[in-house]
Amino acid sequence: MTDKVLTANRLTDGIAVWLDANGRWVENLQDALVARHAEAVVSLEAIGKRDFAENKVVDIAVVDVEEQGGKLWPIRLRERIRAQGPTMEYAAGYRAADPAFIAV
C-alpha cells in the first residue's frame, strides 16, 4: 500500500490543509499524519467526514505520498501544487510554488 495523507481546503479561506497527528488541520504537508495501513486510512476518512460535517473543511481527499530524503512528496502533480502553493501569487502571504517541488 502507498503511504497516504488526508488533505482538504479550510472552509474559512480555501487554503489547502493536511491533518496532523493531533487531529489539527495544518498548512504544511510535512506536518501531516501519514497513514501506512488500511485501518489508518479508514480513520483518516472518518475524521475528514466529521470535520466536513462540522463545517471546518471542504474538498476532503486521501492522497498518495512517498518519502524522499526525509520529505513527503505527493505522487500526483495536482497534490504537489496544492502542497507547495499555486503556480502564481494569489493571496497576500502566500507565494508561488517552488518549481523544483512540483516538477515531475
CYANA upper distance limits for C-alpha pairs under 8 A (distance plus 0.5 A):
  1 MET  CA     36 ARG  CA      7.72
  1 MET  CA     37 HIS  CA      7.37
  1 MET  CA     38 ALA  CA      8.45
  2 THR  CA     36 ARG  CA      7.63
  2 THR  CA     64 ASP  CA      6.60
  2 THR  CA     65 VAL  CA      7.47
  2 THR  CA     66 GLU  CA      7.83
  3 ASP  CA     34 VAL  CA      6.84
  3 ASP  CA     35 ALA  CA      6.21
  3 ASP  CA     36 ARG  CA      5.45
  3 ASP  CA     37 HIS  CA      8.15
  3 ASP  CA     64 ASP  CA      6.30
  3 ASP  CA     65 VAL  CA      5.97
  3 ASP  CA     66 GLU  CA      6.74
  4 LYS  CA     34 VAL  CA      6.13
  4 LYS  CA     35 ALA  CA      5.60
  4 LYS  CA     36 ARG  CA      7.21
  4 LYS  CA     41 VAL  CA      7.72
  4 LYS  CA     62 VAL  CA      6.76
  4 LYS  CA     63 VAL  CA      5.83
  4 LYS  CA     64 ASP  CA      5.03
  4 LYS  CA     65 VAL  CA      5.99
  5 VAL  CA     18 TRP  CA      7.68
  5 VAL  CA     19 LEU  CA      7.85
  5 VAL  CA     32 ALA  CA      7.02
  5 VAL  CA     33 LEU  CA      6.71
  5 VAL  CA     34 VAL  CA      5.65
  5 VAL  CA     35 ALA  CA      6.63
  5 VAL  CA     44 LEU  CA      8.32
  5 VAL  CA     62 VAL  CA      6.09
  5 VAL  CA     63 VAL  CA      6.03
  5 VAL  CA     64 ASP  CA      7.20
  5 VAL  CA     65 VAL  CA      7.49
  6 LEU  CA     18 TRP  CA      6.17
  6 LEU  CA     19 LEU  CA      6.18
  6 LEU  CA     32 ALA  CA      8.22
  6 LEU  CA     33 LEU  CA      8.30
  6 LEU  CA     44 LEU  CA      6.75
  6 LEU  CA     45 GLU  CA      7.99
  6 LEU  CA     48 GLY  CA      7.92
  6 LEU  CA     60 ILE  CA      7.64
  6 LEU  CA     61 ALA  CA      6.31
  6 LEU  CA     62 VAL  CA      5.02
  6 LEU  CA     63 VAL  CA      6.87
  7 THR  CA     16 ALA  CA      7.56
  7 THR  CA     17 VAL  CA      6.14
  7 THR  CA     18 TRP  CA      4.90
  7 THR  CA     19 LEU  CA      6.98
  7 THR  CA     60 ILE  CA      6.23
  7 THR  CA     61 ALA  CA      5.87
  7 THR  CA     62 VAL  CA      6.75
  7 THR  CA     63 VAL  CA      7.66
  8 ALA  CA     16 ALA  CA      6.32
  8 ALA  CA     17 VAL  CA      5.95
  8 ALA  CA     18 TRP  CA      6.93
  8 ALA  CA     57 VAL  CA      6.50
  8 ALA  CA     58 VAL  CA      6.24
  8 ALA  CA     59 ASP  CA      5.68
  8 ALA  CA     60 ILE  CA      4.74
  8 ALA  CA     61 ALA  CA      6.72
  9 ASN  CA     14 GLY  CA      5.54
  9 ASN  CA     15 ILE  CA      5.80
  9 ASN  CA     16 ALA  CA      4.93
  9 ASN  CA     17 VAL  CA      6.17
  9 ASN  CA     57 VAL  CA      5.91
  9 ASN  CA     58 VAL  CA      5.77
  9 ASN  CA     59 ASP  CA      6.47
  9 ASN  CA     60 ILE  CA      7.64
 10 ARG  CA     14 GLY  CA      5.46
 10 ARG  CA     15 ILE  CA      5.94
 10 ARG  CA     16 ALA  CA      6.89
 10 ARG  CA     17 VAL  CA      6.91
 10 ARG  CA     25 TRP  CA      8.49
 10 ARG  CA     56 LYS  CA      6.77
 10 ARG  CA     57 VAL  CA      5.00
 10 ARG  CA     58 VAL  CA      6.98
 11 LEU  CA     55 ASN  CA      7.22
 11 LEU  CA     56 LYS  CA      6.09
 11 LEU  CA     57 VAL  CA      5.24
 11 LEU  CA     58 VAL  CA      6.54
 12 THR  CA     56 LYS  CA      8.23
 15 ILE  CA     27 GLU  CA      8.08
 16 ALA  CA     27 GLU  CA      6.96
 16 ALA  CA     82 ARG  CA      6.68
 16 ALA  CA     83 ALA  CA      7.57
 17 VAL  CA     25 TRP  CA      6.11
 17 VAL  CA     26 VAL  CA      5.70
 17 VAL  CA     27 GLU  CA      5.13
 17 VAL  CA     28 ASN  CA      7.51
 17 VAL  CA     29 LEU  CA      7.98
 18 TRP  CA     25 TRP  CA      5.79
 18 TRP  CA     26 VAL  CA      5.79
 18 TRP  CA     27 GLU  CA      6.85
 18 TRP  CA     28 ASN  CA      7.46
 18 TRP  CA     29 LEU  CA      6.49
 18 TRP  CA     31 ASP  CA      8.25
 18 TRP  CA     32 ALA  CA      6.04
 18 TRP  CA     33 LEU  CA      8.49
 19 LEU  CA     23 GLY  CA      6.45
 19 LEU  CA     24 ARG  CA      6.13
 19 LEU  CA     25 TRP  CA      5.12
 19 LEU  CA     26 VAL  CA      6.74
 19 LEU  CA     32 ALA  CA      5.91
 19 LEU  CA     33 LEU  CA      6.67
 20 ASP  CA     24 ARG  CA      5.99
 20 ASP  CA     25 TRP  CA      6.81
 20 ASP  CA     26 VAL  CA      7.10
 20 ASP  CA     31 ASP  CA      6.42
 20 ASP  CA     32 ALA  CA      4.80
 20 ASP  CA     33 LEU  CA      5.08
 21 ALA  CA     32 ALA  CA      7.34
 21 ALA  CA     33 LEU  CA      5.39
 26 VAL  CA     31 ASP  CA      7.58
 26 VAL  CA     32 ALA  CA      7.90
 28 ASN  CA     32 ALA  CA      7.69
 28 ASN  CA     83 ALA  CA      7.60
 29 LEU  CA     72 LEU  CA      7.68
 29 LEU  CA     83 ALA  CA      6.40
 30 GLN  CA     71 LYS  CA      7.22
 30 GLN  CA     72 LEU  CA      6.48
 35 ALA  CA     40 ALA  CA      5.69
 35 ALA  CA     41 VAL  CA      6.23
 35 ALA  CA     44 LEU  CA      8.33
 36 ARG  CA     40 ALA  CA      7.29
 36 ARG  CA     41 VAL  CA      8.24
 37 HIS  CA     41 VAL  CA      7.09
 38 ALA  CA     42 VAL  CA      6.88
 39 GLU  CA     43 SER  CA      6.93
 40 ALA  CA     44 LEU  CA      6.76
 41 VAL  CA     45 GLU  CA      6.70
 41 VAL  CA     62 VAL  CA      8.15
 42 VAL  CA     46 ALA  CA      6.77
 43 SER  CA     47 ILE  CA      6.79
 44 LEU  CA     48 GLY  CA      6.67
 44 LEU  CA     62 VAL  CA      8.19
 45 GLU  CA     49 LYS  CA      6.71
 45 GLU  CA     61 ALA  CA      8.45
 45 GLU  CA     62 VAL  CA      7.70
 46 ALA  CA     50 ARG  CA      6.69
 47 ILE  CA     51 ASP  CA      6.62
 48 GLY  CA     52 PHE  CA      6.53
 48 GLY  CA     57 VAL  CA      8.45
 48 GLY  CA     60 ILE  CA      6.68
 49 LYS  CA     53 ALA  CA      6.65
 49 LYS  CA     60 ILE  CA      8.29
 50 ARG  CA     54 GLU  CA      6.75
 51 ASP  CA     55 ASN  CA      6.76
 51 ASP  CA     56 LYS  CA      5.84
 51 ASP  CA     57 VAL  CA      6.65
 52 PHE  CA     56 LYS  CA      6.30
 52 PHE  CA     57 VAL  CA      5.63
 52 PHE  CA     58 VAL  CA      6.32
 52 PHE  CA     60 ILE  CA      8.13
 63 VAL  CA     74 PRO  CA      7.71
 63 VAL  CA     75 ILE  CA      8.49
 63 VAL  CA     79 GLU  CA      8.11
 64 ASP  CA     74 PRO  CA      6.43
 64 ASP  CA     75 ILE  CA      6.21
 64 ASP  CA     76 ARG  CA      8.12
 65 VAL  CA     72 LEU  CA      6.75
 65 VAL  CA     73 TRP  CA      5.85
 65 VAL  CA     74 PRO  CA      4.68
 65 VAL  CA     75 ILE  CA      5.83
 66 GLU  CA     72 LEU  CA      6.20
 66 GLU  CA     73 TRP  CA      5.83
 66 GLU  CA     74 PRO  CA      6.90
 66 GLU  CA     75 ILE  CA      7.29
 67 GLU  CA     71 LYS  CA      5.86
 67 GLU  CA     72 LEU  CA      5.10
 67 GLU  CA     73 TRP  CA      6.57
 68 GLN  CA     72 LEU  CA      6.93
 68 GLN  CA     73 TRP  CA      7.40
 73 TRP  CA     80 ARG  CA      7.45
 74 PRO  CA     79 GLU  CA      6.20
 74 PRO  CA     80 ARG  CA      5.91
 74 PRO  CA     83 ALA  CA      8.44
 75 ILE  CA     79 GLU  CA      7.86
 75 ILE  CA     80 ARG  CA      8.01
 76 ARG  CA     80 ARG  CA      6.98
 77 LEU  CA     81 ILE  CA      6.77
 77 LEU  CA    102 ILE  CA      6.82
 77 LEU  CA    103 ALA  CA      8.27
 77 LEU  CA    104 VAL  CA      7.49
 78 ARG  CA     82 ARG  CA      6.84
 79 GLU  CA     83 ALA  CA      6.48
 80 ARG  CA     84 GLN  CA      6.61
 80 ARG  CA    101 PHE  CA      7.49
 80 ARG  CA    102 ILE  CA      5.82
 81 ILE  CA     85 GLY  CA      6.03
 81 ILE  CA     86 PRO  CA      6.27
 81 ILE  CA     87 THR  CA      7.53
 81 ILE  CA     97 ALA  CA      7.10
 81 ILE  CA    102 ILE  CA      6.45
 82 ARG  CA     86 PRO  CA      7.04
 84 GLN  CA     96 ALA  CA      8.24
 84 GLN  CA     97 ALA  CA      5.47
 84 GLN  CA     98 ASP  CA      7.17
 84 GLN  CA    101 PHE  CA      7.77
 84 GLN  CA    102 ILE  CA      8.08
 85 GLY  CA     94 TYR  CA      7.65
 85 GLY  CA     95 ARG  CA      7.30
 85 GLY  CA     96 ALA  CA      6.19
 85 GLY  CA     97 ALA  CA      5.20
 86 PRO  CA     90 TYR  CA      7.99
 86 PRO  CA     95 ARG  CA      8.19
 86 PRO  CA     96 ALA  CA      5.82
 86 PRO  CA     97 ALA  CA      5.95
 87 THR  CA     96 ALA  CA      5.58
 87 THR  CA     97 ALA  CA      5.67
 88 MET  CA     95 ARG  CA      7.79
 88 MET  CA     96 ALA  CA      5.11
 88 MET  CA     97 ALA  CA      7.63
 89 GLU  CA     94 TYR  CA      7.20
 89 GLU  CA     95 ARG  CA      5.85
 89 GLU  CA     96 ALA  CA      5.48
 90 TYR  CA     94 TYR  CA      7.51
 90 TYR  CA     95 ARG  CA      8.14
 90 TYR  CA     96 ALA  CA      8.39
 91 ALA  CA     95 ARG  CA      8.34
 97 ALA  CA    101 PHE  CA      8.08
 97 ALA  CA    102 ILE  CA      7.87
 98 ASP  CA    102 ILE  CA      7.22
 99 PRO  CA    103 ALA  CA      6.42
